Amino acid sequence: MEFNLIKTNNNARAGILKLSHGEVPTPIFMPVGTQASVKALDFNDLLTLNAPIILANTYHLYLRPGDEIVAKLGGLHNFTKFPRNFLTDSGGFQAFSLNSNVKHKEDGILFKSHIDGSRHFFSPKKVLEIQYNLNSDIMMILDDLVGLSASKERILESINRTTKWAKEAITYHNLKKQNAKDYGKPLTNNIFAIVQGGIDREFREASARDLTSLGDFDGYAIGGLSVGEPNAQMYATLDFTTPLLPKEKPRYLMGVGTPQDIVEAIARGVDMFDCVMPTRNARNSTIFTHFGKLAIKSPRFKFDTQPLDSKCNCYTCTNHTRAYLHHLFRAGEMSYFRLASIHNLSYYLSLVRNTREAILKGEFLQFYKNFYTGLENV
């Protein structure tokens, strides 16, 4: 993996991430394909949207269809026929979101399957082995994610455990790389560490210091945000966390978020994002536009012949009206999910592309102001 930082504009950054399945211009938003599929879309839709990287989930693919099955079928790229890059999460968030079925231990996470109740154990090594089978381009290490507001004792436990697991993961990964090199088959999987620490500056500094001191990670993620804290606290946490991370490595804010969150995080030096929001909200009638959100189920769109967003040139906006999308949603037509998801993802991907262009031109602050000026009721 190679990361070239091309331009900075204040703290905002524009770069190129070179992976084995193509280049990824940053800042970038990664559509979420939890089950190796972005809901309601196929890989042709993603190529039309020009998505250079998508996210799949280690936990879910381990349970179904099974990482060994994916490996036998040629890894995620051959299995799905999506020819570009995959990032796979570690399962740490699922341990957080499915906490009634989870037990944290010093050497990993014990959980019960949400599908059939069977018991499984994720260790740092096991999580990587699953991801090697999936053959993702970027692999996230196992981390101990805690929600807010957690006690200081629990947050300290989280960062210590995350560091311990990170050390085990990078040691194992380096050994795997060396063995692959010895056999003449370089490993193309890259590994990111995850900084924890809640919204506490001291804990974030400790986590970042411990993880960066281990060396060898290809990038660093900021985890444990957008889990219940007010936006102002999330932004303040980013203010003091991103400067702790190496400038020459990509920075990934996990599970975030709204268009406003993405713009604010880019302003603070973040390069990569993922979130289910554009597709999930689309399925529930919320459409993102340059002028704010609209609820397409509202009766006021029954006769509206405008596109969803007059500034958007996606397939949906080019070919269909608000009235038609309103009808499809009301009628429960499955085509609605695809058309709405195409538009929302197009909006998100255009947002990061336009932000990148503004950074390259040295015009990020004006872009930032224009972004908020455009957010008005439709």
N, C-alpha and C positions, 0 to 999 in steps of 0.2 A: 504494500500500500504506500502511496505517496500523497502528501498533502501540501499543496503550494498555496501560500497566502499571497494573493495578488495585490490587494488594495485594502487599506483601512480608512475609514472616514469617522473621526472621533473614535468611538469604541466599536462601531459596526465594521464587519469584516466580509470580504468577498474572496473566495478561493476556489480551488479545483481539487477534488478528492479523486484520485486515480485508483480504481479497484480492478479486479480481474475481469469483470463483466461491464466495463465502460467507465467513463468519467462522470463524476457527479459535481455539478457546479453548486457552490454554497454561497449564501444560505440555501438550505433545501428543506422541503417538507416531504416526509415519507408517508404515503398512504398505508393504512393498516390492513394487512391481509392475514389476520390471525390464523386462519386455517389454511394458509397458503393460497388464499383467495380473498380479494377485496370484494366485500359483499355486493352482489348484484352486477358485478363487472367481470369481464374476462380479460385475458392478457392483451387482446387487440385494443380494447378500450384504454388500457394503461399505456400502450405504445402511442396511441393517438393523443393521449394527454401528455405525452413525452415525460413520463415519470421515470427517472433514471434509477430509482431505488425504492423498494417497498419493504415493509416490516412483516415478518411472520413470527409466530409464537412457539417457543421451545416446549413449554408445558403442554399446550393443546396438541401439537403435532406428535409429541412423545406418546400421548394417550391415544390419539387417533389421527392418522392410520397407524402410527408407530414409526419412529425414526429409522429403524432397520429396514422397514418396507420402503421408505423414501430413498434410503441409500441404495437398495437393490434396483430401484427404478431410475437411478442416475442422479440422485440429489434433487434439491428443490427446482433447479433450473430445467432439468429434463422432465421432471414430474409435472411441472406446471406449464412448461413451454414459455415461461417468461424469461427472455434472454438477458435481462439486465440484472442489477444487483439486488441481493437480499440482505437485510439485517435481521438477526433473530434475537429476541429478548431472552432473558435467562430463566424466567419463572418466578423471579423475586416479587413482581407485582401481583402475580396470581396468589402467592403465599399471603400477601397483604389483603387482597380482595376476597379471598376464600378462607379467611382466618378461622372460621369455625371448624374447618376440616384440616387444619395445619398445626404442626407442632415444631417450633424452632429448637434445634439442638446445636451444640458447639461445632459439630462437624458437618452440619447440613440441615435440610428441611424435610420433615416427614409429613406426608399429606395423604389424604384419601381422595381418590378420583371423584370428581363431580358427576362422572358418567355412570359408574357402577359400584362406587364405594371401595374399590380395591386400594391397597396401601402401596405407597411408593416412597423412595427416598432419593432426594436430590443432594448430592455433594458437589463441591466445586469441580471435581474431576468428571463426575457423571454428567453434569450440565454441559461441559465442553464436549464430551464424547457424543452426546446427542446432537450437538451442533455440527460436529465434524461429519456425522452421518447425513445431516441435512445439507451440509456443504454450503453454508451461508458465507457471504463475503465479509460481514462484520458480525462477530459473536460478542454478546454481553456476558460478563461473568456473573456468577451467583452473588447476590447481595441481600442484606437484611434490611428491608424497607419497613419503616414505621410511620404511622399516620400521626396527625396532629390533632389535639395537643397530647403528646406523649411526655412522660416524666423525663427528667434529665438523666436518671439512672437508665431508663430504657434506651434513650438516644445514645448514651455512651456505650451501652452494650451493643447497639446496632453498628456504630462506627468501628468498634474494636473487632466485632465479628466479621464485618465487611472487609476490613483490612486483612484479617487472618485468611479469609477465603480468597481474597485477591492474590495474596502471596502464594497460596497453594495453586491457584489457577495459572498464574504467569510462569511458575516453575514447571508445571506440567506442560503448558503450551510451548515453552522454549525447548523442552526435551522432545516434544512431538515434532517441532520444526527441524531440530537437528537430525532426528532419525529420518525424517522425510528427505532432507538434503543428502544424507548418506546413501539413500537409495535412488538418488537422482530425480526425485519428484518433489519439487519445492511446494511447501504448504501455502495455499492461497487464502486461507482464512485469517482474518485479523481480529484482534481482541481489544475491547474497551473496558476500562474500569469505571466504577460508578461511585461518585462522591455522595455521601450521606451526611446527616447532621442537623436535620430539621431546619428551623429558621434561626438557630443559634450561631452567631459568628465564630465563637471559640470552637465549637464542635465542627463546623464546616472547615475552618482552618486546619484543625487536627486531621480530619479525614483527607483533605486534599494533600496535606504535607505527607501523610503516611503513604498514600497511594502513589504520588509522584516520586517518592523516594525509592519505590520498588523498581522504577524504570521499565523500559521495554513495552509498555502499553502503546497501542497504535492511536488511541484516542481516549477521551475522558467524557463521561456522561455526568450530568447533574440529576440525581434522583431524589425522591422524597419531597417533591414540590407538587403543587396542584392537587393536594390531598386533603383539602379542607381549610387551608389558611386563606385570609383575605389577599386579594391581588397585590395590594400595597406591600404586604409582608413578603410575598414571592419576589416582587421586583427588588425590594431592598436586599433580600438574600442573594439574588443574582448580582447585585452591585458589588458585594464583597466576595462572592465566590468565583466569578469568572476570572478576575485578575490572579487568582491563585493557581490557575491551570496553565500549562505550557502554551505559549503563543504559537508554537510551530505544530501543534496537534489540534485536530478537530474537537469541537465542544458540542455536546449533544444534550439538549434539555428534554428529558423523557416525559411523554404523555401530555404535552402542552401543545396546543390548547386552542383558545379563541384567536381570531385574527389579531385582536389587540394584544393578546399575550405574546404572540409571535413577533409582532413589530417591536414591542417593548424589550423582548429578550434579544432580538437582533441588535437593538440599540445598546445593549449591554455586553455584546461580544459573543453571542451564541451562534453556532453554525448549522445545527441540525435539529429537526423537530419531528414528532409523530403524534397523532391523536386520532381517535375514532370519531371525533366530533363532526367532520364534514359529511361522512357517510351515515352515521347514526342519526344526526339531526335531519339530514335529507329524508330519511325514511319516515321521520316523524313530522314532516311538513315544513321544517325550517330551512329557508334558502338564504345563503350568504350572498350579498351583493356589495358593489362599491359604495352603496348608499346606506348600508345597514342591513339588518335581517328582515325578512318578510315571512309570514306564515301563509303558505300557498293554499291551505285549507279554508282560509277566510272567504266568506261569501263575496267580499269586494272584488275578488279576482275572477268572478264568474264570466264577465264579459270583457276582460282585459286582454287586448290583442298585442300588448307589448311583450318583448322577450323577458325572461326572468331578470336580466341585467343588461341594460342598454350598452354598457361598456365591455360586455363579454362576447367573445367570438367562438365559444365552445359549440359543439354539435347541437346541444339542446337549445341554446339561445339562437343559433343560426336557423334552426328549423321549426321551432315550436313556440307557442305563446303561453303566457301565464294562464289564460283561460283553459288551454288544453291540459296543462299540468294540474290545474285545479280539478278539472274533470277526472283525470286519471287517479288522482289521490282519493277523491270522493267515491269513485267507483271501485276502489281497491284493486286497480289493475297493476300487475307486476311490472309492466314497462315503466310505470312511474318511478320505481326504485332506481332503475338504471339511469333514466334521464336526469333525475334530481341529483343522483350521486355523481354523474359525469359533470354536471354544472358545479356542484360544491367543491369537488376536487380540482376542477379547472380554476375556480376562484382562488383556492389556497396555493396551487402551484404557480399561478400568475402573480400572486402576492409576493412570494419569495423571489420570483424572477425579476419583478419590477423593483423590489427592494435591492437586489443585487446590482441591477443596472444603475440605480441611483448611487449606490456606494462607489461603483467604478467611475462614475462621473463626478464624484465628490459632492453630490447633491442629496445626501441622505437626510439631513435636517429639514430640507424643504419637502422631501417626500414624506417624512414623518408628520409634518404640519398638514400637508394636503390629505394624508390618510384620515386624520381626525376631522378635518373640515368636511370630508365627504360622507361621514357617518351621520346621516340625518334620516328621519322617518320617510318611508316610501308609501 
